């Protein structure tokens, strides 16, 4: 079993370069299957979710080359066959193959996707979108078959502004006949990044990044070169860590506008931030004011940063409150923070945190990806040694996190026990 061991109370200084966005890359790679020629995607993070997507691509017959931070996908040899459960369950983003294969071949068969257990994560909105385009959906013991004689553009209203459903419907609709309009679409930067790739391939998509996306179907999509945007969640995680233990810690290769809600909250509690064009320098302050956060869809406060931010709230002077509105199981890290000494109470979907509290290192568990990031943040400021188990969750989403943090002064090691 692999664990992370952290000796806390180290000052972090230097520069951390943010990798390509996990939540963008995991959609861009399946989208490449829609092309008729090679698609080159650069600034791809080296994380296990990308390895899992590559396995699925290769199982379908695609040729995949990985070099440095790039992936070249040759979709020409693909045969549209069933994606087995053993591959689909490795990550949530496997569901993007539904939209891509349906859009290209008008049929896809695959099992229900996997991913972190942070709450009920149905794919009903995805399937309703496919059905609105003219597809028929059958489900046999979690094996979904989605097929259509042809896909026809239509108006689709999403009951929830779901990132996954917005992207999946875009993937299915780019080669549909006529015009598709997605209303109440999600607005995340990752959606804009995927739409840009599709447009570079020859698609006709407008409105990405707004609540209404219009897709005019085309007959063919060609290969292209595309770049993954910087990971705003990785950047936010390191900004939070910088506020906890940084001294002139530079978070480089970021788009600050993508982090407006986090930056606003950091400034509200009194964090020392120097915001540049593509970087932020952060320093730990001696004291922080308490605050309240409520997770919302973009551009609101990201649910993916709620868990690491909770650690920062344990160091604020007074009572803070966190309300989670996106995922019902996003507080599974709290018992481990409590084991480290945090004073936290949970009622429904709201947590109350009292601070400042000195955290003490102990053995904790990464229950999901962002809970794992919270445990890393807590371990970096705790006295003594923190041992984190279930680290495969962390490695799914943070490229070279041990190497990056070590390079700025953290005492963190990955060990087999």
PyMOL commands that set and color helices and strands:
alter all, ss='L'
color gray80, all
select helices_A, chain A and resi 22-34+48-59+85-88+92-105+124-132+163-173+189-200+232-245+256-269+303-313+334-339+369-381+392-395+401-407
alter helices_A, ss='H'
color red, helices_A
select strands_A, chain A and resi 2-7+12-17+39-42+63-67+70-74+107-111+136-140+143-147+155-157+179-183+204-206+212-216+224-227+246-252+272-275+279-283+288-289+292-294+316-323+343-347+350-355+363-365+385-389+411-416
alter strands_A, ss='S'
color yellow, strands_A
deselect
rebuild
show_as cartoon
